[in-house]
Amino acid sequence: MFECYLNIPEQDSPEENLLNYEYIREQQQADARLFARKENNPAQNVNKCLDDDIEDIICYVRPNDNAHQWRIAQLEQLLEATITWFHQIKEHPSTITTYSQ
């Protein structure tokens, strides 16, 4: 089982894990721009419960997409760290592949 985790990049602060729903929610709750965007476009920014204990994670639905095709709303301050993390976890794919995911 240990081998499954060998490719996960090390982090300075493990509690700031980009896959941790609680951390994502905390960061979203502190972002005034995200809340303004949610207020202006409530159909495109919906709250989801993605874990038993974590509710109200803001997710984005593209215009004219099915409501089931959502993505976790990415915060600008986490964008660079997220791109870097996924670039490493996917074993350094091209820039186009990393950004298009």
C-alpha beads as a LAMMPS data file, in Angstrom:
LAMMPS data file: protein, C-alpha beads

101 atoms
100 bonds

1 atom types
1 bond types

-500.0 500.0 xlo xhi
-500.0 500.0 ylo yhi
-500.0 500.0 zlo zhi

Masses

1 110.0

Atoms # bond

1 1 1 0.000 0.000 0.000
2 1 1 2.883 2.366 0.784
3 1 1 3.913 2.439 -2.898
4 1 1 0.623 4.169 -3.762
5 1 1 1.797 7.290 -1.925
6 1 1 5.371 7.540 -3.138
7 1 1 4.542 10.010 -5.906
8 1 1 2.651 12.481 -3.707
9 1 1 4.640 15.745 -3.489
10 1 1 5.889 16.799 -0.075
11 1 1 4.284 19.847 1.489
12 1 1 5.659 22.302 4.022
13 1 1 2.306 22.274 5.851
14 1 1 0.419 18.972 5.543
15 1 1 -2.745 20.604 6.893
16 1 1 -2.728 22.804 3.771
17 1 1 -3.371 19.810 1.552
18 1 1 -4.930 20.827 -1.765
19 1 1 -7.078 17.672 -1.683
20 1 1 -8.385 18.293 1.830
21 1 1 -12.017 19.443 1.630
22 1 1 -11.829 21.149 5.013
23 1 1 -8.821 23.208 3.913
24 1 1 -10.500 24.085 0.607
25 1 1 -13.665 25.168 2.431
26 1 1 -11.696 27.311 4.907
27 1 1 -9.901 29.060 2.061
28 1 1 -13.155 29.585 0.152
29 1 1 -14.907 31.028 3.219
30 1 1 -12.137 33.621 3.566
31 1 1 -12.323 34.765 -0.089
32 1 1 -14.569 37.816 -0.573
33 1 1 -14.227 37.710 -4.383
34 1 1 -15.545 34.160 -4.510
35 1 1 -18.587 35.123 -2.432
36 1 1 -19.244 38.132 -4.690
37 1 1 -19.055 35.849 -7.723
38 1 1 -21.454 33.416 -6.027
39 1 1 -23.911 36.234 -5.270
40 1 1 -23.777 37.533 -8.870
41 1 1 -24.146 34.083 -10.480
42 1 1 -25.941 31.726 -8.079
43 1 1 -26.792 29.219 -10.831
44 1 1 -23.110 28.852 -11.737
45 1 1 -21.756 28.757 -8.175
46 1 1 -23.424 26.145 -6.007
47 1 1 -22.657 24.665 -2.594
48 1 1 -21.872 20.960 -2.424
49 1 1 -21.366 18.533 0.431
50 1 1 -18.370 16.503 -0.713
51 1 1 -17.644 14.733 2.554
52 1 1 -19.696 13.600 5.555
53 1 1 -18.313 16.356 7.779
54 1 1 -17.599 19.097 5.231
55 1 1 -20.476 21.059 3.749
56 1 1 -20.761 24.227 1.696
57 1 1 -17.826 23.772 -0.656
58 1 1 -18.446 26.205 -3.487
59 1 1 -18.457 24.545 -6.882
60 1 1 -18.653 26.066 -10.353
61 1 1 -21.017 24.939 -13.123
62 1 1 -20.302 26.272 -16.610
63 1 1 -23.142 28.135 -18.347
64 1 1 -25.429 25.757 -20.246
65 1 1 -23.803 22.693 -18.628
66 1 1 -25.659 20.012 -16.742
67 1 1 -25.755 20.762 -12.992
68 1 1 -23.944 17.469 -12.404
69 1 1 -20.898 18.728 -14.325
70 1 1 -19.400 20.868 -11.592
71 1 1 -15.864 21.664 -10.498
72 1 1 -14.601 22.895 -7.151
73 1 1 -14.258 26.677 -7.421
74 1 1 -10.540 27.350 -7.553
75 1 1 -9.159 30.276 -5.600
76 1 1 -6.644 32.599 -7.189
77 1 1 -4.274 32.383 -4.206
78 1 1 -4.177 28.560 -4.521
79 1 1 -3.974 28.386 -8.289
80 1 1 -0.183 28.259 -8.659
81 1 1 0.195 25.696 -5.857
82 1 1 -2.564 23.548 -7.384
83 1 1 -1.009 23.600 -10.848
84 1 1 2.419 22.761 -9.429
85 1 1 1.017 19.950 -7.269
86 1 1 -0.873 18.297 -10.138
87 1 1 2.096 18.759 -12.455
88 1 1 4.211 16.780 -9.981
89 1 1 1.605 14.143 -9.149
90 1 1 1.057 13.413 -12.836
91 1 1 4.807 12.971 -13.280
92 1 1 5.484 16.234 -15.088
93 1 1 3.080 16.256 -18.059
94 1 1 3.227 19.094 -20.529
95 1 1 1.940 22.542 -19.586
96 1 1 -1.036 22.177 -21.938
97 1 1 -2.080 18.890 -20.339
98 1 1 -1.729 20.274 -16.797
99 1 1 -3.749 23.444 -17.483
100 1 1 -6.505 21.716 -19.466
101 1 1 -7.403 19.297 -16.683

Bonds

1 1 1 2
2 1 2 3
3 1 3 4
4 1 4 5
5 1 5 6
6 1 6 7
7 1 7 8
8 1 8 9
9 1 9 10
10 1 10 11
11 1 11 12
12 1 12 13
13 1 13 14
14 1 14 15
15 1 15 16
16 1 16 17
17 1 17 18
18 1 18 19
19 1 19 20
20 1 20 21
21 1 21 22
22 1 22 23
23 1 23 24
24 1 24 25
25 1 25 26
26 1 26 27
27 1 27 28
28 1 28 29
29 1 29 30
30 1 30 31
31 1 31 32
32 1 32 33
33 1 33 34
34 1 34 35
35 1 35 36
36 1 36 37
37 1 37 38
38 1 38 39
39 1 39 40
40 1 40 41
41 1 41 42
42 1 42 43
43 1 43 44
44 1 44 45
45 1 45 46
46 1 46 47
47 1 47 48
48 1 48 49
49 1 49 50
50 1 50 51
51 1 51 52
52 1 52 53
53 1 53 54
54 1 54 55
55 1 55 56
56 1 56 57
57 1 57 58
58 1 58 59
59 1 59 60
60 1 60 61
61 1 61 62
62 1 62 63
63 1 63 64
64 1 64 65
65 1 65 66
66 1 66 67
67 1 67 68
68 1 68 69
69 1 69 70
70 1 70 71
71 1 71 72
72 1 72 73
73 1 73 74
74 1 74 75
75 1 75 76
76 1 76 77
77 1 77 78
78 1 78 79
79 1 79 80
80 1 80 81
81 1 81 82
82 1 82 83
83 1 83 84
84 1 84 85
85 1 85 86
86 1 86 87
87 1 87 88
88 1 88 89
89 1 89 90
90 1 90 91
91 1 91 92
92 1 92 93
93 1 93 94
94 1 94 95
95 1 95 96
96 1 96 97
97 1 97 98
98 1 98 99
99 1 99 100
100 1 100 101
